[in-house]
Amino acid sequence: MMARARLATVWLDGCSGCHMSFLDLDEVLLDLAARVDLVYSPLVDAKTFPEDVDVTLVEGAVSSSEDLEKIQHIRRHTRRLIALGDCAVTGNVPSMRNMYPVSAVLARAYTDTAQIPGTPRDAVPALLPVVRPVHLVVPVDVVLPGCPPPAALIKEVLLAVLDGTTPNLKARFG
């Protein structure tokens, strides 16, 4: 019997729509369960990213100091990194804040529109000067566009990667 692949999924700055699309794999998830161990994900209780992961699906853009540290750590401990969805691939909606300085974004969120003004310092990670797609921060092995990518495409790409092949994806966004 072949060793089961160690699979992780990660959610950076995004809406979780890509994870919802992953869950839309429905009965395919049962087939996947026979081939992989889900070792880290917002869908499970693991709190620490493991040392040795075969495949990681990363949803979302890199927009905070926490995202940056997390994706760098994940890249060091993942063999095949898949940028999942348009936020991870292009920055998409999170990168709309790139038109404004961080100070203006924080003022709008925590002063101008707040009933009790005050920017949180302890519980909220520092925003980076600009939001970046994952591939501009760490090397990415497979790009899977879509907002969110359809479950059938996630299945095709994930099974190809688990089989040790590179999926044949034509550039497609939206």
N, C-alpha and C positions, 0 to 999 in steps of 0.2 A: 504494500500500500504506500502511495506517495505521501510525503509530509504535507500537512495542510498549510496553505499560505496564511501568513499573518496580515490581516487587513485592518486599516485604520481609516476613519473619516474625521475631518476637522472642519470646523466652522469658524472662519475669521469674520471680517466685516461684510455681512450679507444678510439676506432675509430668511434663510433656512429653506427656501424653495427648492434648492438642489437636493437637500436631504429628503424633502417630501417626494421629489421625483424618484430618488433612490428607493424610498419605501414603496413607490408605485410599481416596483418590480414584482410585487405580489408573490405568486407561487415560485418565481425564479429565486426569491430569497431562500426558499427551502433547498433548492439545488445548490445555491451558493454556500449555505450552511454546511453542506457535506464536503465542501472544498476549502473553506476558510475558517479561521478563528478571528472573530471581530475583537481586536485587542484594545481598541481605543475609539471613542466616538461620543458625540453628544447623545447618542441613542443608548449608551450603556453607562455603567457606573464607574468605569476606570477614571482615575483622577490624574495619573501620571502617564505621559507618553512613553511607551516601551523603548528599549534599546535597539531592537532588531525587528523592523517591520518590512514586509515584502512590498506591499502596495498601500499608498495613502491617497485618498481622494480629498482634495482641499477645496472647500467652498469659500468664496468671499475674497475680498481685496485686503491688502495690508495697509491699515490706516492708523494704527496706534503702536506705541512702544511694545505693548504686550503681544500684538500680532507679529511684529518684527522678530521678537525673541522666540516666539512659538514656532514660526515658519523656519527660522534658521535651525532650531533644535530638531524639528521634524525632518528637515532635509538631511541632516547629519545621520539620522537613524532610519532612513527609508531608502529602499533600493529603487523603487519606481514611484515617482510622484506624478499624480494626475491633477491638473488644474481643472476643476469641475465647475462649469458655468461661466457666464459672461463676467461676473464680478471678479473671479479669479483670473480670467483670461484677459480682460481689458480694463478692469477697474469699474466699469459700468456705473450703476447708480451711486455707490459710495464715493466715486471720484468726482461727482458733481460739486463737492465742496472744494475741489482744487481751484475753483475760480475766486476763492476768498481766503484771506489770511486766517490762520488758526484763531487768532484773537477775536476776529469778527464772528467766526462760527461759535466760539464759546460764549461770546456776549449775547448772541441771538438765542442760544439754547438756555443759558443760565442766568441772564440778566433781563434782557428785553422782554421776554415772554414768560418769565417766572413769577409766580405769586410770592415766593420767598427767594429773592435773588441771592446768588452765591455759587461760585464755581466749585464743585467738589474736587478735593485734592487727593484724598486717600483711596476711594473706591473706584475711581475712574482713571484708566491708564492715559498717559499723555498722548495727545494726537501728534502724529508725524506732520511735518510741513505740507506734504502732499500724499495722497492715496496712490498706491501703486498696485498694478496687477502682480500676481505671484512671480511670474517669470522675470520681472525686473529686479527681484530681490534674491531669488535662489534659482538654480537650474530646475527646469520642469521637463519631464520625460514625455508626457502626453498632454495635449490640450484638447479639452472636450467642451466646445462652446454651446451656448443655448441659455435661455432665461425663462425657466430652467431647461437643461437638456432633457429631452424626452426619455422616459424609462427605457425604451427599446434601444436607444443609442448608448445609454449608460451600460446596459447589459452587454451589448456588442463590444464596447471598448473594454469593460472590465474582464469579460471572458477571454478576449484576445490577450490582454496583459497577463492574466493568470495562466494562459497557455504558453506564455513566453514569446508571443509575437507582438509586433507593433501594429496597432490598428491603422487602417487606411482611412483617414478622415480628410475630407475636403474642407477647406475653410468655410464655415457657416456660422453666422451670428444671428441672434434674435430669437 
